[in-house]
Amino acid sequence: MTAPLAIGEAAKRSGVSPRMVRHYEGLGLLPGVARTDSGYRQYGETDVHSLRFIKRSRDLGFSMDEIAELVGLWHNRRRASASVKRIAQKHLGELEQRIADMQAMQRTLSHLVHCCHGDARPDCPILDDLAGSGAA
């Protein structure tokens, strides 16, 4: 058995800040973190592994609610992988929509920049579009 880790060491090993470790614990994503008699948190390798799981989930853009559900499924050995896939597919669809929305914004802004002369003249299709008069 390895020695318990202080929050700073657990944070360092997991790549998560100590503030976020406390936040995740407060959300119940790290249940039952041991404490010393004086109240200091003590983390084990299982906690570090859980923190890495949470960090990777955050890196992929899952919401905290989705992460809570994924952590629960991860710990449930009788889970159906269909439940995990459902969460991932929903998130993927949301990401695809956000990407499509951003690509549309990029096309619009690119068009507006192209239409703007960028010289000393006061008329500007970018400002016209933002103001809703859309002459571009």
A tleap script that builds the chain and sets N, CA, C and O, in Angstrom:
source leaprc.protein.ff14SB
mol = sequence {
  NMET THR ALA PRO LEU ALA ILE GLY GLU ALA
  ALA LYS ARG SER GLY VAL SER PRO ARG MET
  VAL ARG HIE TYR GLU GLY LEU GLY LEU LEU
  PRO GLY VAL ALA ARG THR ASP SER GLY TYR
  ARG GLN TYR GLY GLU THR ASP VAL HIE SER
  LEU ARG PHE ILE LYS ARG SER ARG ASP LEU
  GLY PHE SER MET ASP GLU ILE ALA GLU LEU
  VAL GLY LEU TRP HIE ASN ARG ARG ARG ALA
  SER ALA SER VAL LYS ARG ILE ALA GLN LYS
  HIE LEU GLY GLU LEU GLU GLN ARG ILE ALA
  ASP MET GLN ALA MET GLN ARG THR LEU SER
  HIE LEU VAL HIE CYS CYS HIE GLY ASP ALA
  ARG PRO ASP CYS PRO ILE LEU ASP ASP LEU
  ALA GLY SER GLY ALA CALA
}
set mol.1.N position { 0.844 -1.189 0.000 }
set mol.1.CA position { 0.000 0.000 0.000 }
set mol.1.C position { 0.887 1.248 0.000 }
set mol.1.O position { 1.884 1.308 0.719 }
set mol.2.N position { 0.522 2.227 -0.797 }
set mol.2.CA position { 1.306 3.453 -0.866 }
set mol.2.C position { 0.865 4.417 0.226 }
set mol.2.O position { -0.255 4.352 0.732 }
set mol.3.N position { 1.771 5.301 0.566 }
set mol.3.CA position { 1.480 6.298 1.602 }
set mol.3.C position { 0.437 7.281 1.082 }
set mol.3.O position { 0.403 7.576 -0.113 }
set mol.4.N position { -0.413 7.789 1.972 }
set mol.4.CA position { -1.409 8.790 1.562 }
set mol.4.C position { -0.727 10.038 1.021 }
set mol.4.O position { 0.373 10.396 1.440 }
set mol.5.N position { -1.397 10.687 0.090 }
set mol.5.CA position { -0.865 11.879 -0.552 }
set mol.5.C position { -1.596 13.119 -0.054 }
set mol.5.O position { -2.810 13.097 0.150 }
set mol.6.N position { -0.852 14.188 0.138 }
set mol.6.CA position { -1.460 15.484 0.438 }
set mol.6.C position { -2.100 16.007 -0.841 }
set mol.6.O position { -1.808 15.517 -1.932 }
set mol.7.N position { -2.956 16.981 -0.710 }
set mol.7.CA position { -3.691 17.505 -1.863 }
set mol.7.C position { -2.750 18.013 -2.956 }
set mol.7.O position { -3.017 17.813 -4.141 }
set mol.8.N position { -1.657 18.666 -2.573 }
set mol.8.CA position { -0.719 19.192 -3.562 }
set mol.8.C position { -0.095 18.089 -4.405 }
set mol.8.O position { 0.049 18.234 -5.619 }
set mol.9.N position { 0.271 16.994 -3.763 }
set mol.9.CA position { 0.883 15.872 -4.486 }
set mol.9.C position { -0.155 15.166 -5.353 }
set mol.9.O position { 0.145 14.789 -6.486 }
set mol.10.N position { -1.359 14.985 -4.844 }
set mol.10.CA position { -2.427 14.369 -5.643 }
set mol.10.C position { -2.738 15.240 -6.861 }
set mol.10.O position { -2.959 14.731 -7.960 }
set mol.11.N position { -2.752 16.544 -6.653 }
set mol.11.CA position { -3.004 17.468 -7.756 }
set mol.11.C position { -1.893 17.364 -8.795 }
set mol.11.O position { -2.158 17.298 -9.995 }
set mol.12.N position { -0.668 17.351 -8.333 }
set mol.12.CA position { 0.487 17.265 -9.239 }
set mol.12.C position { 0.447 15.976 -10.052 }
set mol.12.O position { 0.664 16.000 -11.264 }
set mol.13.N position { 0.175 14.861 -9.402 }
set mol.13.CA position { 0.159 13.558 -10.086 }
set mol.13.C position { -0.993 13.419 -11.070 }
set mol.13.O position { -0.896 12.679 -12.049 }
set mol.14.N position { -2.076 14.128 -10.809 }
set mol.14.CA position { -3.256 14.008 -11.674 }
set mol.14.C position { -3.320 15.092 -12.740 }
set mol.14.O position { -4.065 14.964 -13.711 }
set mol.15.N position { -2.542 16.162 -12.567 }
set mol.15.CA position { -2.591 17.263 -13.515 }
set mol.15.C position { -3.758 18.204 -13.289 }
set mol.15.O position { -4.142 18.961 -14.181 }
set mol.16.N position { -4.318 18.153 -12.089 }
set mol.16.CA position { -5.463 18.987 -11.722 }
set mol.16.C position { -5.008 19.925 -10.605 }
set mol.16.O position { -4.255 19.506 -9.726 }
set mol.17.N position { -5.443 21.167 -10.621 }
set mol.17.CA position { -5.041 22.104 -9.572 }
set mol.17.C position { -5.658 21.701 -8.230 }
set mol.17.O position { -6.715 21.070 -8.200 }
set mol.18.N position { -5.002 22.062 -7.120 }
set mol.18.CA position { -5.594 21.762 -5.809 }
set mol.18.C position { -6.996 22.362 -5.639 }
set mol.18.O position { -7.863 21.757 -5.009 }
set mol.19.N position { -7.207 23.538 -6.196 }
set mol.19.CA position { -8.525 24.169 -6.114 }
set mol.19.C position { -9.574 23.304 -6.805 }
set mol.19.O position { -10.681 23.136 -6.294 }
set mol.20.N position { -9.225 22.757 -7.965 }
set mol.20.CA position { -10.171 21.906 -8.690 }
set mol.20.C position { -10.360 20.563 -7.991 }
set mol.20.O position { -11.446 19.987 -8.049 }
set mol.21.N position { -9.317 20.058 -7.330 }
set mol.21.CA position { -9.463 18.825 -6.557 }
set mol.21.C position { -10.535 19.033 -5.489 }
set mol.21.O position { -11.423 18.198 -5.317 }
set mol.22.N position { -10.443 20.160 -4.771 }
set mol.22.CA position { -11.447 20.458 -3.738 }
set mol.22.C position { -12.835 20.631 -4.354 }
set mol.22.O position { -13.836 20.189 -3.790 }
set mol.23.N position { -12.879 21.283 -5.521 }
set mol.23.CA position { -14.157 21.487 -6.215 }
set mol.23.C position { -14.777 20.141 -6.591 }
set mol.23.O position { -15.961 19.916 -6.340 }
set mol.24.N position { -14.004 19.261 -7.180 }
set mol.24.CA position { -14.519 17.946 -7.575 }
set mol.24.C position { -14.972 17.144 -6.357 }
set mol.24.O position { -15.968 16.423 -6.410 }
set mol.25.N position { -14.232 17.278 -5.269 }
set mol.25.CA position { -14.635 16.601 -4.039 }
set mol.25.C position { -15.967 17.168 -3.548 }
set mol.25.O position { -16.856 16.422 -3.138 }
set mol.26.N position { -16.093 18.493 -3.596 }
set mol.26.CA position { -17.331 19.144 -3.172 }
set mol.26.C position { -18.537 18.730 -4.010 }
set mol.26.O position { -19.664 18.692 -3.516 }
set mol.27.N position { -18.288 18.421 -5.281 }
set mol.27.CA position { -19.368 17.976 -6.167 }
set mol.27.C position { -19.711 16.499 -5.976 }
set mol.27.O position { -20.677 15.997 -6.550 }
set mol.28.N position { -18.911 15.812 -5.164 }
set mol.28.CA position { -19.153 14.401 -4.922 }
set mol.28.C position { -18.518 13.474 -5.940 }
set mol.28.O position { -18.805 12.277 -5.957 }
set mol.29.N position { -17.655 14.018 -6.790 }
set mol.29.CA position { -16.980 13.190 -7.785 }
set mol.29.C position { -15.861 12.361 -7.164 }
set mol.29.O position { -15.437 11.355 -7.733 }
set mol.30.N position { -15.385 12.784 -5.997 }
set mol.30.CA position { -14.381 12.044 -5.226 }
set mol.30.C position { -14.986 11.736 -3.867 }
set mol.30.O position { -14.713 12.436 -2.892 }
set mol.31.N position { -15.788 10.715 -3.795 }
set mol.31.CA position { -16.451 10.432 -2.513 }
set mol.31.C position { -15.487 9.854 -1.482 }
set mol.31.O position { -14.567 9.109 -1.819 }
set mol.32.N position { -15.712 10.205 -0.245 }
set mol.32.CA position { -15.006 9.589 0.869 }
set mol.32.C position { -13.519 9.795 0.924 }
set mol.32.O position { -12.782 8.854 1.221 }
set mol.33.N position { -13.048 10.997 0.648 }
set mol.33.CA position { -11.616 11.268 0.767 }
set mol.33.C position { -11.252 11.232 2.250 }
set mol.33.O position { -11.882 11.891 3.077 }
set mol.34.N position { -10.234 10.456 2.560 }
set mol.34.CA position { -9.808 10.310 3.962 }
set mol.34.C position { -9.228 11.621 4.482 }
set mol.34.O position { -8.731 12.447 3.717 }
set mol.35.N position { -9.302 11.791 5.784 }
set mol.35.CA position { -8.739 12.978 6.431 }
set mol.35.C position { -7.943 12.559 7.661 }
set mol.35.O position { -8.231 11.554 8.310 }
set mol.36.N position { -6.935 13.366 7.952 }
set mol.36.CA position { -6.160 13.130 9.164 }
set mol.36.C position { -6.967 13.625 10.356 }
set mol.36.O position { -8.016 14.246 10.183 }
set mol.37.N position { -6.486 13.354 11.561 }
set mol.37.CA position { -7.168 13.837 12.770 }
set mol.37.C position { -7.269 15.354 12.781 }
set mol.37.O position { -8.205 15.917 13.349 }
set mol.38.N position { -6.293 16.021 12.147 }
set mol.38.CA position { -6.325 17.483 12.106 }
set mol.38.C position { -7.088 18.024 10.890 }
set mol.38.O position { -7.118 19.235 10.670 }
set mol.39.N position { -7.704 17.138 10.101 }
set mol.39.CA position { -8.582 17.571 9.022 }
set mol.39.C position { -7.951 17.677 7.651 }
set mol.39.O position { -8.628 18.070 6.700 }
set mol.40.N position { -6.683 17.343 7.514 }
set mol.40.CA position { -6.044 17.417 6.201 }
set mol.40.C position { -6.505 16.259 5.322 }
set mol.40.O position { -6.616 15.119 5.774 }
set mol.41.N position { -6.767 16.578 4.066 }
set mol.41.CA position { -7.186 15.544 3.126 }
set mol.41.C position { -6.020 14.601 2.833 }
set mol.41.O position { -4.863 15.017 2.768 }
set mol.42.N position { -6.354 13.318 2.657 }
set mol.42.CA position { -5.364 12.318 2.283 }
set mol.42.C position { -5.905 11.558 1.075 }
set mol.42.O position { -6.993 10.985 1.116 }
set mol.43.N position { -5.134 11.567 0.019 }
set mol.43.CA position { -5.557 10.935 -1.218 }
set mol.43.C position { -4.739 9.685 -1.477 }
set mol.43.O position { -3.567 9.599 -1.110 }
set mol.44.N position { -5.378 8.722 -2.113 }
set mol.44.CA position { -4.703 7.501 -2.511 }
set mol.44.C position { -4.577 7.440 -4.024 }
set mol.44.O position { -5.038 8.331 -4.736 }
set mol.45.N position { -3.952 6.386 -4.498 }
set mol.45.CA position { -3.782 6.210 -5.940 }
set mol.45.C position { -5.128 6.109 -6.658 }
set mol.45.O position { -5.259 6.556 -7.798 }
set mol.46.N position { -6.115 5.530 -6.001 }
set mol.46.CA position { -7.451 5.440 -6.605 }
set mol.46.C position { -8.022 6.835 -6.836 }
set mol.46.O position { -8.640 7.096 -7.868 }
set mol.47.N position { -7.813 7.730 -5.868 }
set mol.47.CA position { -8.281 9.107 -6.015 }
set mol.47.C position { -7.560 9.802 -7.169 }
set mol.47.O position { -8.182 10.517 -7.954 }
set mol.48.N position { -6.253 9.591 -7.268 }
set mol.48.CA position { -5.468 10.191 -8.355 }
set mol.48.C position { -5.986 9.675 -9.694 }
set mol.48.O position { -6.124 10.440 -10.648 }
set mol.49.N position { -6.271 8.385 -9.762 }
set mol.49.CA position { -6.807 7.797 -10.992 }
set mol.49.C position { -8.158 8.426 -11.340 }
set mol.49.O position { -8.429 8.724 -12.503 }
set mol.50.N position { -8.996 8.623 -10.335 }
set mol.50.CA position { -10.293 9.270 -10.550 }
set mol.50.C position { -10.118 10.706 -11.031 }
set mol.50.O position { -10.841 11.162 -11.917 }
set mol.51.N position { -9.168 11.409 -10.452 }
set mol.51.CA position { -8.901 12.789 -10.882 }
set mol.51.C position { -8.439 12.830 -12.334 }
set mol.51.O position { -8.825 13.728 -13.082 }
set mol.52.N position { -7.624 11.877 -12.732 }
set mol.52.CA position { -7.192 11.808 -14.138 }
set mol.52.C position { -8.385 11.537 -15.051 }
set mol.52.O position { -8.489 12.118 -16.131 }
set mol.53.N position { -9.272 10.668 -14.621 }
set mol.53.CA position { -10.493 10.362 -15.373 }
set mol.53.C position { -11.316 11.642 -15.559 }
set mol.53.O position { -11.774 11.941 -16.662 }
set mol.54.N position { -11.494 12.385 -14.478 }
set mol.54.CA position { -12.267 13.629 -14.515 }
set mol.54.C position { -11.586 14.638 -15.427 }
set mol.54.O position { -12.244 15.290 -16.237 }
set mol.55.N position { -10.267 14.768 -15.298 }
set mol.55.CA position { -9.521 15.717 -16.131 }
set mol.55.C position { -9.652 15.369 -17.606 }
set mol.55.O position { -9.870 16.253 -18.433 }
set mol.56.N position { -9.522 14.099 -17.940 }
set mol.56.CA position { -9.640 13.684 -19.344 }
set mol.56.C position { -11.057 13.964 -19.848 }
set mol.56.O position { -11.240 14.393 -20.987 }
set mol.57.N position { -12.041 13.725 -19.010 }
set mol.57.CA position { -13.423 14.011 -19.390 }
set mol.57.C position { -13.614 15.499 -19.646 }
set mol.57.O position { -14.281 15.891 -20.603 }
set mol.58.N position { -13.025 16.327 -18.784 }
set mol.58.CA position { -13.108 17.788 -18.965 }
set mol.58.C position { -12.385 18.202 -20.243 }
set mol.58.O position { -12.866 19.058 -20.986 }
set mol.59.N position { -11.215 17.584 -20.498 }
set mol.59.CA position { -10.465 17.895 -21.715 }
set mol.59.C position { -11.279 17.604 -22.968 }
set mol.59.O position { -11.106 18.265 -23.992 }
set mol.60.N position { -12.166 16.616 -22.890 }
set mol.60.CA position { -13.028 16.286 -24.022 }
set mol.60.C position { -14.314 17.115 -24.036 }
set mol.60.O position { -15.164 16.939 -24.909 }
set mol.61.N position { -14.449 18.016 -23.064 }
set mol.61.CA position { -15.557 18.960 -23.066 }
set mol.61.C position { -16.845 18.486 -22.431 }
set mol.61.O position { -17.877 19.140 -22.580 }
set mol.62.N position { -16.814 17.357 -21.723 }
set mol.62.CA position { -18.023 16.899 -21.057 }
set mol.62.C position { -18.394 17.880 -19.948 }
set mol.62.O position { -17.520 18.465 -19.308 }
set mol.63.N position { -19.680 18.054 -19.730 }
set mol.63.CA position { -20.161 18.922 -18.649 }
set mol.63.C position { -19.950 18.214 -17.312 }
set mol.63.O position { -19.691 17.012 -17.272 }
set mol.64.N position { -20.062 18.964 -16.228 }
set mol.64.CA position { -19.889 18.361 -14.905 }
set mol.64.C position { -20.984 17.321 -14.640 }
set mol.64.O position { -20.717 16.294 -14.016 }
set mol.65.N position { -22.199 17.574 -15.100 }
set mol.65.CA position { -23.276 16.585 -14.932 }
set mol.65.C position { -22.960 15.306 -15.705 }
set mol.65.O position { -23.164 14.199 -15.207 }
set mol.66.N position { -22.462 15.472 -16.923 }
set mol.66.CA position { -22.091 14.300 -17.717 }
set mol.66.C position { -20.939 13.541 -17.063 }
set mol.66.O position { -20.923 12.310 -17.048 }
set mol.67.N position { -19.981 14.287 -16.525 }
set mol.67.CA position { -18.845 13.641 -15.864 }
set mol.67.C position { -19.316 12.873 -14.639 }
set mol.67.O position { -18.859 11.757 -14.392 }
set mol.68.N position { -20.217 13.456 -13.879 }
set mol.68.CA position { -20.746 12.752 -12.705 }
set mol.68.C position { -21.401 11.437 -13.135 }
set mol.68.O position { -21.223 10.402 -12.493 }
set mol.69.N position { -22.150 11.496 -14.217 }
set mol.69.CA position { -22.795 10.279 -14.714 }
set mol.69.C position { -21.755 9.275 -15.212 }
set mol.69.O position { -21.879 8.077 -14.960 }
set mol.70.N position { -20.732 9.761 -15.917 }
set mol.70.CA position { -19.679 8.874 -16.417 }
set mol.70.C position { -18.880 8.245 -15.275 }
set mol.70.O position { -18.540 7.063 -15.332 }
set mol.71.N position { -18.581 9.030 -14.244 }
set mol.71.CA position { -17.862 8.486 -13.086 }
set mol.71.C position { -18.692 7.379 -12.440 }
set mol.71.O position { -18.165 6.327 -12.080 }
set mol.72.N position { -19.986 7.624 -12.299 }
set mol.72.CA position { -20.862 6.601 -11.727 }
set mol.72.C position { -20.875 5.332 -12.565 }
set mol.72.O position { -20.841 4.225 -12.028 }
set mol.73.N position { -20.923 5.494 -13.870 }
set mol.73.CA position { -20.904 4.326 -14.759 }
set mol.73.C position { -19.552 3.619 -14.711 }
set mol.73.O position { -19.479 2.391 -14.762 }
set mol.74.N position { -18.488 4.406 -14.611 }
set mol.74.CA position { -17.134 3.857 -14.551 }
set mol.74.C position { -16.965 2.960 -13.324 }
set mol.74.O position { -16.331 1.907 -13.390 }
set mol.75.N position { -17.540 3.395 -12.216 }
set mol.75.CA position { -17.425 2.620 -10.977 }
set mol.75.C position { -18.413 1.454 -10.907 }
set mol.75.O position { -18.261 0.563 -10.071 }
set mol.76.N position { -19.407 1.456 -11.768 }
set mol.76.CA position { -20.420 0.404 -11.772 }
set mol.76.C position { -20.015 -0.691 -12.760 }
set mol.76.O position { -20.171 -0.527 -13.970 }
set mol.77.N position { -19.514 -1.769 -12.260 }
set mol.77.CA position { -19.039 -2.860 -13.122 }
set mol.77.C position { -20.178 -3.586 -13.838 }
set mol.77.O position { -19.931 -4.358 -14.764 }
set mol.78.N position { -21.411 -3.348 -13.421 }
set mol.78.CA position { -22.558 -3.982 -14.084 }
set mol.78.C position { -23.227 -3.035 -15.074 }
set mol.78.O position { -24.342 -3.289 -15.529 }
set mol.79.N position { -22.549 -1.959 -15.398 }
set mol.79.CA position { -23.110 -0.962 -16.315 }
set mol.79.C position { -23.273 -1.565 -17.710 }
set mol.79.O position { -22.629 -2.552 -18.066 }
set mol.80.N position { -24.133 -0.954 -18.462 }
set mol.80.CA position { -24.264 -1.295 -19.876 }
set mol.80.C position { -23.461 -0.260 -20.662 }
set mol.80.O position { -23.617 0.944 -20.454 }
set mol.81.N position { -22.619 -0.727 -21.548 }
set mol.81.CA position { -21.822 0.224 -22.325 }
set mol.81.C position { -22.712 1.131 -23.166 }
set mol.81.O position { -22.291 2.214 -23.574 }
set mol.82.N position { -23.945 0.690 -23.425 }
set mol.82.CA position { -24.892 1.514 -24.169 }
set mol.82.C position { -25.157 2.835 -23.442 }
set mol.82.O position { -25.371 3.865 -24.082 }
set mol.83.N position { -25.142 2.805 -22.115 }
set mol.83.CA position { -25.359 4.029 -21.334 }
set mol.83.C position { -24.207 5.004 -21.544 }
set mol.83.O position { -24.424 6.209 -21.674 }
set mol.84.N position { -23.000 4.488 -21.577 }
set mol.84.CA position { -21.816 5.330 -21.795 }
set mol.84.C position { -21.852 5.896 -23.214 }
set mol.84.O position { -21.612 7.084 -23.432 }
set mol.85.N position { -22.154 5.028 -24.164 }
set mol.85.CA position { -22.192 5.451 -25.566 }
set mol.85.C position { -23.241 6.528 -25.776 }
set mol.85.O position { -23.009 7.477 -26.525 }
set mol.86.N position { -24.399 6.397 -25.125 }
set mol.86.CA position { -25.469 7.394 -25.253 }
set mol.86.C position { -24.974 8.774 -24.826 }
set mol.86.O position { -25.241 9.769 -25.500 }
set mol.87.N position { -24.258 8.832 -23.713 }
set mol.87.CA position { -23.730 10.107 -23.220 }
set mol.87.C position { -22.713 10.672 -24.205 }
set mol.87.O position { -22.737 11.862 -24.520 }
set mol.88.N position { -21.821 9.810 -24.688 }
set mol.88.CA position { -20.779 10.258 -25.618 }
set mol.88.C position { -21.383 10.702 -26.948 }
set mol.88.O position { -20.946 11.699 -27.523 }
set mol.89.N position { -22.377 9.977 -27.437 }
set mol.89.CA position { -23.015 10.357 -28.707 }
set mol.89.C position { -23.732 11.699 -28.585 }
set mol.89.O position { -23.669 12.528 -29.493 }
set mol.90.N position { -24.408 11.908 -27.471 }
set mol.90.CA position { -25.093 13.188 -27.246 }
set mol.90.C position { -24.076 14.322 -27.226 }
set mol.90.O position { -24.284 15.367 -27.843 }
set mol.91.N position { -22.989 14.111 -26.523 }
set mol.91.CA position { -21.940 15.138 -26.442 }
set mol.91.C position { -21.311 15.371 -27.818 }
set mol.91.O position { -21.049 16.513 -28.195 }
set mol.92.N position { -21.071 14.309 -28.556 }
set mol.92.CA position { -20.508 14.434 -29.898 }
set mol.92.C position { -21.424 15.259 -30.788 }
set mol.92.O position { -20.956 16.123 -31.529 }
set mol.93.N position { -22.715 15.001 -30.722 }
set mol.93.CA position { -23.676 15.777 -31.505 }
set mol.93.C position { -23.635 17.259 -31.145 }
set mol.93.O position { -23.705 18.122 -32.020 }
set mol.94.N position { -23.520 17.544 -29.850 }
set mol.94.CA position { -23.426 18.936 -29.406 }
set mol.94.C position { -22.144 19.587 -29.921 }
set mol.94.O position { -22.157 20.742 -30.345 }
set mol.95.N position { -21.041 18.847 -29.884 }
set mol.95.CA position { -19.771 19.373 -30.403 }
set mol.95.C position { -19.866 19.645 -31.901 }
set mol.95.O position { -19.407 20.680 -32.385 }
set mol.96.N position { -20.468 18.706 -32.629 }
set mol.96.CA position { -20.620 18.887 -34.074 }
set mol.96.C position { -21.450 20.120 -34.386 }
set mol.96.O position { -21.146 20.850 -35.328 }
set mol.97.N position { -22.511 20.362 -33.593 }
set mol.97.CA position { -23.339 21.546 -33.805 }
set mol.97.C position { -22.555 22.821 -33.504 }
set mol.97.O position { -22.642 23.797 -34.248 }
set mol.98.N position { -21.792 22.809 -32.417 }
set mol.98.CA position { -20.982 23.993 -32.075 }
set mol.98.C position { -19.945 24.265 -33.155 }
set mol.98.O position { -19.698 25.421 -33.500 }
set mol.99.N position { -19.335 23.209 -33.692 }
set mol.99.CA position { -18.348 23.376 -34.768 }
set mol.99.C position { -19.024 23.968 -36.005 }
set mol.99.O position { -18.494 24.890 -36.624 }
set mol.100.N position { -20.187 23.441 -36.360 }
set mol.100.CA position { -20.921 23.965 -37.515 }
set mol.100.C position { -21.281 25.436 -37.304 }
set mol.100.O position { -21.160 26.247 -38.223 }
set mol.101.N position { -21.722 25.776 -36.095 }
set mol.101.CA position { -22.055 27.174 -35.783 }
set mol.101.C position { -20.816 28.065 -35.912 }
set mol.101.O position { -20.891 29.165 -36.461 }
set mol.102.N position { -19.687 27.588 -35.406 }
set mol.102.CA position { -18.453 28.385 -35.489 }
set mol.102.C position { -17.971 28.516 -36.931 }
set mol.102.O position { -17.450 29.565 -37.312 }
set mol.103.N position { -18.136 27.467 -37.740 }
set mol.103.CA position { -17.751 27.559 -39.146 }
set mol.103.C position { -18.630 28.569 -39.877 }
set mol.103.O position { -18.153 29.301 -40.744 }
set mol.104.N position { -19.914 28.606 -39.526 }
set mol.104.CA position { -20.813 29.598 -40.133 }
set mol.104.C position { -20.390 31.012 -39.722 }
set mol.104.O position { -20.399 31.928 -40.544 }
set mol.105.N position { -20.022 31.185 -38.456 }
set mol.105.CA position { -19.534 32.496 -38.006 }
set mol.105.C position { -18.262 32.873 -38.753 }
set mol.105.O position { -18.080 34.027 -39.143 }
set mol.106.N position { -17.383 31.895 -38.949 }
set mol.106.CA position { -16.127 32.152 -39.654 }
set mol.106.C position { -16.402 32.584 -41.096 }
set mol.106.O position { -15.792 33.537 -41.580 }
set mol.107.N position { -17.307 31.896 -41.782 }
set mol.107.CA position { -17.637 32.252 -43.167 }
set mol.107.C position { -18.221 33.664 -43.239 }
set mol.107.O position { -17.852 34.455 -44.108 }
set mol.108.N position { -19.131 33.968 -42.321 }
set mol.108.CA position { -19.753 35.291 -42.310 }
set mol.108.C position { -18.722 36.377 -42.045 }
set mol.108.O position { -18.671 37.381 -42.755 }
set mol.109.N position { -17.914 36.176 -41.036 }
set mol.109.CA position { -16.908 37.185 -40.705 }
set mol.109.C position { -15.873 37.319 -41.817 }
set mol.109.O position { -15.431 38.428 -42.117 }
set mol.110.N position { -15.487 36.227 -42.421 }
set mol.110.CA position { -14.541 36.274 -43.533 }
set mol.110.C position { -15.123 37.093 -44.684 }
set mol.110.O position { -14.426 37.904 -45.294 }
set mol.111.N position { -16.404 36.873 -44.975 }
set mol.111.CA position { -17.073 37.632 -46.031 }
set mol.111.C position { -17.101 39.124 -45.685 }
set mol.111.O position { -16.816 39.969 -46.534 }
set mol.112.N position { -17.442 39.437 -44.444 }
set mol.112.CA position { -17.509 40.845 -44.033 }
set mol.112.C position { -16.138 41.512 -44.099 }
set mol.112.O position { -16.020 42.652 -44.547 }
set mol.113.N position { -15.117 40.812 -43.658 }
set mol.113.CA position { -13.756 41.363 -43.717 }
set mol.113.C position { -13.358 41.599 -45.170 }
set mol.113.O position { -12.745 42.615 -45.496 }
set mol.114.N position { -13.708 40.660 -46.033 }
set mol.114.CA position { -13.403 40.795 -47.456 }
set mol.114.C position { -14.116 42.015 -48.059 }
set mol.114.O position { -13.554 42.710 -48.905 }
set mol.115.N position { -15.349 42.267 -47.621 }
set mol.115.CA position { -16.140 43.372 -48.161 }
set mol.115.C position { -15.727 44.737 -47.620 }
set mol.115.O position { -16.046 45.762 -48.222 }
set mol.116.N position { -15.034 44.761 -46.513 }
set mol.116.CA position { -14.625 46.041 -45.915 }
set mol.116.C position { -13.346 46.523 -46.582 }
set mol.116.O position { -12.372 45.776 -46.682 }
set mol.117.N position { -13.349 47.762 -47.036 }
set mol.117.CA position { -12.162 48.310 -47.707 }
set mol.117.C position { -11.027 48.554 -46.724 }
set mol.117.O position { -9.857 48.496 -47.102 }
set mol.118.N position { -11.358 48.824 -45.478 }
set mol.118.CA position { -10.316 49.051 -44.478 }
set mol.118.C position { -9.484 50.289 -44.767 }
set mol.118.O position { -8.285 50.321 -44.493 }
set mol.119.N position { -10.125 51.303 -45.321 }
set mol.119.CA position { -9.399 52.536 -45.653 }
set mol.119.C position { -9.962 53.701 -44.839 }
set mol.119.O position { -10.541 53.488 -43.774 }
set mol.120.N position { -9.804 54.891 -45.316 }
set mol.120.CA position { -10.226 56.087 -44.581 }
set mol.120.C position { -11.713 56.378 -44.715 }
set mol.120.O position { -12.232 57.261 -44.033 }
set mol.121.N position { -12.404 55.653 -45.581 }
set mol.121.CA position { -13.839 55.895 -45.760 }
set mol.121.C position { -14.607 55.496 -44.492 }
set mol.121.O position { -14.226 54.542 -43.813 }
set mol.122.N position { -15.680 56.218 -44.174 }
set mol.122.CA position { -16.438 55.903 -42.958 }
set mol.122.C position { -17.372 54.698 -43.100 }
set mol.122.O position { -17.693 54.044 -42.108 }
set mol.123.N position { -17.810 54.400 -44.334 }
set mol.123.CA position { -18.748 53.283 -44.487 }
set mol.123.C position { -18.015 51.955 -44.295 }
set mol.123.O position { -16.927 51.734 -44.827 }
set mol.124.N position { -18.663 51.069 -43.503 }
set mol.124.CA position { -18.021 49.802 -43.160 }
set mol.124.C position { -19.070 48.699 -43.110 }
set mol.124.O position { -19.972 48.747 -42.274 }
set mol.125.N position { -18.969 47.708 -43.988 }
set mol.125.CA position { -19.953 46.630 -43.997 }
set mol.125.C position { -19.950 45.793 -42.716 }
set mol.125.O position { -20.962 45.183 -42.371 }
set mol.126.N position { -18.838 45.766 -42.027 }
set mol.126.CA position { -18.784 45.014 -40.763 }
set mol.126.C position { -19.693 45.677 -39.736 }
set mol.126.O position { -20.513 45.014 -39.100 }
set mol.127.N position { -19.541 46.996 -39.579 }
set mol.127.CA position { -20.388 47.723 -38.629 }
set mol.127.C position { -21.844 47.712 -39.075 }
set mol.127.O position { -22.747 47.621 -38.244 }
set mol.128.N position { -22.077 47.805 -40.387 }
set mol.128.CA position { -23.452 47.750 -40.896 }
set mol.128.C position { -24.099 46.426 -40.521 }
set mol.128.O position { -25.249 46.395 -40.084 }
set mol.129.N position { -23.368 45.339 -40.690 }
set mol.129.CA position { -23.913 44.034 -40.363 }
set mol.129.C position { -24.190 43.907 -38.867 }
set mol.129.O position { -25.238 43.404 -38.462 }
set mol.130.N position { -23.240 44.367 -38.047 }
set mol.130.CA position { -23.426 44.296 -36.602 }
set mol.130.C position { -24.614 45.131 -36.145 }
set mol.130.O position { -25.296 44.796 -35.176 }
set mol.131.N position { -24.847 46.229 -36.864 }
set mol.131.CA position { -25.969 47.116 -36.526 }
set mol.131.C position { -27.285 46.584 -37.081 }
set mol.131.O position { -28.346 47.129 -36.777 }
set mol.132.N position { -27.233 45.537 -37.883 }
set mol.132.CA position { -28.441 44.946 -38.415 }
set mol.132.C position { -28.878 45.517 -39.742 }
set mol.132.O position { -29.948 45.165 -40.239 }
set mol.133.N position { -28.067 46.405 -40.338 }
set mol.133.CA position { -28.468 46.971 -41.629 }
set mol.133.C position { -27.868 46.187 -42.791 }
set mol.133.O position { -28.166 46.484 -43.947 }
set mol.134.N position { -27.033 45.198 -42.509 }
set mol.134.CA position { -26.505 44.186 -43.422 }
set mol.134.C position { -26.399 44.531 -44.891 }
set mol.134.O position { -26.982 43.828 -45.716 }
set mol.135.N position { -25.692 45.566 -45.251 }
set mol.135.CA position { -25.504 45.934 -46.648 }
set mol.135.C position { -24.531 45.009 -47.363 }
set mol.135.O position { -24.441 45.041 -48.590 }
set mol.136.N position { -23.806 44.190 -46.623 }
set mol.136.CA position { -22.787 43.324 -47.243 }
set mol.136.C position { -23.464 42.231 -47.918 }
set mol.136.O position { -22.810 41.374 -48.512 }
savepdb mol mol.pdb
quit
